[in-house]
């Protein structure tokens, strides 16, 4: 653990920011995923849910067709998708079925844009930094993903004890708004000048 912290402090500002914003995003998305699955279980048949998972898994089949895009482009696309997802949350309060179908479409698009962003991001880090920095960053990134999942899962457990699903959706909206703010700062600080 001591080496992990030491490695974090040895990184430059860009990589530190990416880890911090990624942690915030991981915690935020961990809050929403159980809510979505719970709603699907309440409102959809097993057939719909199975088709959702099939289509969601199919998105990776399209990733190779979009090879070669820039990191900046994929960052902008993921940023736009996060904004759309935030607005999609508001559909929950008008029509849960429309909300769930919109979420499916956005999740499928995320399933393409996310891996494209990750591939271009890894290529950027490999090209810009040496092997040791990249290796340290990968260990820190895996730690970040696990920590975000654990903290997010804990947050879901606590909020589900005290809040109903409507309040949980509102809480997720607040969290995703904070993620949007952090991603906007990240854009201005690093990605805009790429």
N, C-alpha and C positions, 0 to 999 in steps of 0.2 A: 504494500500500500504506500509505503514511504517513497519507493521509486516511482510509482504512478503519479504522486503529487509532484515530485521533483521533475518528472518528465513534462507534466502539465505546465509548470512555471518556465520550463526551458523553451516552450513553443512561442512563436511570434503572435502578435495580436490577432491576425486573421484566423489562425487555427484555434486560438482560445475562444474567439467569438463564435466560431462554427460549432464548437463543442457545447458552449453555454446555450446558444439558441436551440441547438438540437436537443438538449436536455429539456428545455422548456416545452418544445414541441412534442417530445416523447411523452412527457407527463400529461400534456393536454390531450393528445390523441388517445392515450390510455383511458381517459375519462369518457370519451365518446363511444369507443368500440363496444363496451358491454351494453350501453344504452341502445345502440343500433341493433345488436343481436337480440336483445330482450324484446324490442319493438317488433322485429321481424318474427320472432317466435309467437308474439301475441296476435299479429295481424296477417301473417302469411302462412301458406301451407308449406309442407316439407318440399313440395315441388318447386315453389318459388324460391325458397331458401337455397335449395340445391342448384337451381339455375343461376342464382346470384353468385354462388361460390364458383360454379363452372365458368361463367363469364368473367368473373374477377381474376381467376387463374389464367384465362385465355389472354389477358392483356399482355402478358410477357411474351407471347408469340409474335406480337407486333413490334416489339422493341427494336429488333435488328433493322427494320425498315426506316428507322429514324436516326440511324447511325451518323455520327460526324457533327452533330450540333454543338454549339458552344456552351460552356458552363453558364455564361451570362443569360443566354436564351432559355435554358432549362430552369434557371433560378427564377426568371420572370414568369415562366409558365406555372411553376409550382406556387409562386406568390399569388398569381391570378386565381389559381384553383383554390387556394386557401381562402381568398376573399369570397369566391363563389360559395364555398362550403359554409362560410359564416352566414351568408345570406340564406343559404339553403336551410339552415337551422330554424330560421323564422317561419318556414313553411310548416314546421311541426305544429305550430299553434293554429294553423288554418286547416290543414288536411294532412293527417299522418301518412296516408297512402302515397300522396304526391311527394311528401318529404322522403319517404323510404325509396321510391323509384328514382327521385333526383339524386339521392345519396348513392344509389347503385351506379348511376351514370358517372357521377364524379369519382367514385371509387375506382371504376374501370379506367378512367382517364388518368387518375393518380397512379394506377398500376402500370401505365406506360411512362408517364413523365417522371415518376419517382426513380425507377431504375436508370433512365436516361440521365437524370441529374446526377445520380450516384456514380455512374460510369465516368461521366465527364468530370465530376469532382475528383474522383480518384486519379484520373489521368492528369488533372491540373496539379494535384499535390505531388504526384510522382515526378512530374517534369520540373516543378519549382523547388522541391526540397530534396535533400539527400536521403539515402535508404534508411539510415538510422532514425531520422525525424519522421519519415513516413511510417516506419514500423512502430515507433512510440505512439504516433497519432492513431494508428489502427487499434492498438491496445486500449488507448484512452477512449476511442470512439465506441468500441465494444462495451467498455465499462459504462459509458454514458447511456447506451441503449438499454442495458440491463438495469441501471439505476433509475432511468426514466420509467421503465416498465414497472419496477417494484414500487416506486413512489406513486406512480399513476394508479396502479392497482390498489394500493393502500388508500389513496384519495377516493377512489370509487367506493371502496368498502365503507369508509367513514361517511361519505356524502349520502350513500344509499340508506344508511341508518337514520339520518336526520332530515333528508330532503325527499320529496316525491319526484317523480320523473320530470315534471314540468320545471321544477326548480333546478334539477340537475342539468337540463338542456340550457336553461338560462346561465347557469354556472359555466357550462362548456362554452357558451357564447362569450362570456367575459374572458375566459382563458384564451380562446382563439383570437379575441380582439387584442389581448396582450401579446400573443405570438405575432400578430400582424404588425404591431408597433415595433417589436424587436426585429422582425424581418425588414421593415422599412429602414430602421437604423442600419442594419447590416447591408442593405442595398446602397444606402448613401455612403457608408464608410468604406466599403470594399468593392461591391459588384459593379456599381455605376461606372467606375473608371477602368474596368477590364476591357 
